[in-house]
C-alpha cells in the first residue's frame, strides 16, 4: 500500500528535536548526539551497508572519523540529495527536516495493517522490460510515443525524448514497475531516487535495479547477468545510447542495488550472460 500523505499528527509524534547542531563542526551535546544516533538507527533502510550506531552520545576525539558522521553524510547524499554532504545537522535545517519526514513516513507505515506478504522468488517484471528492447529516441521535434508513456509513469513533464535534459532511464524503470503493479518512487525520472525503492541488497542478482553516478547525474537499469570473470555486469536499461538495450558495464561503477520489498534475493542468482550486448555508451 502506497503512502499518499503524512498526517501532521504522525509527523509531530515521530519528529526528533535537537537543541544545537550535531556532526562536523557542531556543538554536539551528548543528548542531541544520542537523539540523532537513535533516529539514524531507525532509518537504516535508507543507508545501505550502514550498521546500527552505538547510542552513546559521542563522536570521539576525531569526529571526521566517526561512524555517526559517516551515517549523516550518507543520509545527506542518498536521501537529502546533497552533492557535497557536510556531515552536520542544524536544528530545523534541511537534513533535520528530511530526517523527520522519513521518521513520520515510518510511523505511518507502522499503523497500516496489511496481510502477510508472500516472498516473491522470480523477477517477473523482467518479461516486461525485455519486451521493450529496441525502443529508441526520435530525432528532432517529434518523440517516440512509447517513451512518452515512460515519462507519464514517472510523472516527467518533458514533451521531447531526446537531449540531456530529457534523460529517460528512470522513466523506463518506472513504467516497467508500474506495469507490474508496483509504485515507482517519488521523482522516479531522477535515476538516483531509485535508491529509495523497495529494499537494498548487497550483491546484484537477476532483475535487481542498479543505480550509479555519471557526469551530471545518475543512471538506473535492470541487472540481467554477469561476465564469466565476474568483472562486468550486463544491464537492461532505457536511454542507453538513446535506446532500450542490454549494455556491458564495469561491475564496480554501480553504487547500489535494490529489489521489491517482497523479493527473496537469497533465492535469486546472477547468471552468466551470453547473448548480444552493446558497450556502455551515453546515458544522457
N, C-alpha and C positions, 0 to 999 in steps of 0.2 A: 504494500500500500504506500503510495507516494504521499509525502507530507506537503500539503498545499499552503499551510500558513502556520507560523509560530505565534501562538497566542501570547499576549502581553503577560498574563499571569505565569505561564511557563517560563517566559524569559526572566522575569524578576526572581522567581523561586530558584532558578538554577544559576543565576549570574554570580560571578565572583566579584569581590570588592577588594581592591588594594589601595592602601593609603599613599604609597610612594612608589617610585619606579623600581622595576626588577630586571636584572640582567646586566649586560655590559655597560659600565658607566652609571649604573643605577644606585639608588640608596641602599636597596637590599636589606630591609629589616627582616629578621627571621620569620615573623608572622606572614609578611607578604610573600616571601620566597616559598614558604610552605603552601600558601594558597595557590600559587602558580604551579608548583610541583604536583599538587593534588589534581588540579584542573587538567594539566597536560597528561597525567596518567589516565584520565577519563577519555581523552581524545587520541589515544594511541592508534586507533584505526586510521587516522589521518596522517600518521607518522610511521610509514612502513620501515621496519628494521630497528626502530627505537624500542628499547626495553624500558620497563617501568622504572621511574625515577625513585630514588630514596627521598622520602618526605622528611628532610632533616632541617630545612630552613637555611641551608648553607650552599655557597657556591665555591668554597675553597679559597685558598690563598691566590690562585690564578683563575679568575672567573672565565677567562678566554678558553680554558681547557675543561670547563665544567660541562657535565652531561646535561644539566638543566639548560644552560645557554645554547648547547648544540640542538636541544629539542625545540627551544624557542625559535632558533634560526630556521630549522626545518619547517616548523609550523608557518613561519612568515613566508618561506619560499613556496611551499606546497599549497597552503590554504589561503593566505593573505594575498599571495601573488607579488611579493616584493622581489624586485630584481636583485637588490643588494640588501639582504637581511642584516639588520644591525644588532640582533640579539638582545634587544631591550624592549620591555613592556612599560609604557607610560599609562598612568591612571586615565581611563576613558579615551586612550589613544586608539589608533587603528587596530593594532594587534589585540588589545584588551577587548575591544568591541567584537572582533571576529571570534575570539575565544568564547565569549558569552553567547554569541549567535549559535555556535556549534553545540555548546552545552545545552542550550534551550531546545535545539533540534533533537538531541539525545533524550532529553526529558520527555518530550512529546512522544517520541518513539516508544518509550517505556510504558506509556499509557495505552497504546494501541494494542488491542487484543487480536491476535491473528492465529490461525490454525497452524499446527506444526508444519514446517517446510520440509518436504522430502528432498533429499540431496539430488542434484542433477549430475549425472555422470558422463553425459555426452554433450559436446559443443554443437547443439542442434542449429544454432544461428549461423554456423559457417556455410550451410547449404545456401542460405540467402546471400551471403557475402560472395561466394564463388559465382553465383548466377549473374553478378554484376560485372564480372571481369570483361573488359573491353569498352565499358562506358568511358567516354573521353570528352574533353572540353571542345567547344566550338569557337573558332577564332572570330574576332570581330564583335559586333554588337549583339548578335544572336547568341543563344545559350542552349545547351543540351537540356531538354525538359526534365530528364531523369535527374540531372544534377540539381535542378531547381527543386525537385522533390526532396533531395537530401537537405537542401537549405531549409525547407519548410520543417523537416523533422527536428533540426537543431535550432529553429527559430532565428535563422540568419536572414537578414533583410536584403542582402545583395541581389540585384537582378541579373548580374553577369557571372559566368562561371570561370572566367579567365583573369589573370593578373594576380600579383602577390596579395592584394587587399581582399581577394576573394578565395583564399586558400580553403579547400573544402574537405580535407581529410577527416576532421572532427564531425562534419555534417554527414559524411558517408557512414561512419560508425554509428552515429545517432539514428540514421534511417534503418540500418541493419537491425539494431537492437529494438527499435520501435516496431519493426515488422514482426518481431518475435515476442511482443507484449512485455517489453522491458523499457522502463522510463529512462531516457537519456539524462545525463547530468545537466545542471543549470549551466547556461552558456556553453552548450555542447559543441558549438562551432569553434571554440578555442581548444586546441589539442590538449594543452596541459591541464584543463579542467577535468579530464577523464581520470585523473588520479583519485578523484572523489567518487568514482563509480564502484559499486559492489564491495569487494574486499581485495586487499593486496596479497600477492603471493611472492615468494622469494625467488622462484625459478620459473622460467617460461614453460608453458605447456600448450598443446594444440588448442587453438580457439581463444587463448588469452588476448587481452588488449594490451599492447605495448605502447609506452609513452616515452618520447625522447625530446631533447632540445635540438634546435637548429638555429642558425643565424636569423635573428628577427622573430623567433617564436618557437613553436614546437611541432611535433608530428605524432600521429597516432595511427596504429594499424593492428591487424589481427595476426597472431603467430600461426604459421602453417607447418613449419618444420625447421630442421637444422642441417648443417653440412656434416659430412662424415667425421671431420675432425672436431666438430663442436664449436668452431670459431665464428661461424656465421649463422644468422637467422634468416629465414625466408618469411617475408611479411606481406600479407594481402591487405592493400590499403587503397584509399582514394587519393587523388591528386599526386600520385607518384609518377613523375614525368607527365603530368597533366591527364592521367587516366587511372582507371581502376585496374590494378595488375598485381602480380606477385614479384617482389623485388628482393634482392640479396643484400643484406646489411651485415657489417661487423657486429658481433653479438654485444660487445662492450659499449656501443653507442646508445643502447637502450637503458633508460634510467629506472623505469618502474613497469610492473605488470599487474593487471587487475583482472578479476573474473566476477561474474554474478555472485551475489551473496550465497545462493543455494548451491553453487557449483562445487563438486567434490574434486578439488585439484589433486588430491593424493591418489585418486584412481585414474587420473589422466596421464598422458605420456607426450613426449616430444619426438615425433618420427623423423627419420632421415628423409629429406626432401630430394626427389629425383626427377621432378618434372621441369619444364622450361620456366625460366625466370629472367627478369631483366636485372641489370645492375642498378643499384640505388642511384637515383638522379635528383632532379629538382623536386621540391615539395611545397613550392610557393606559387 
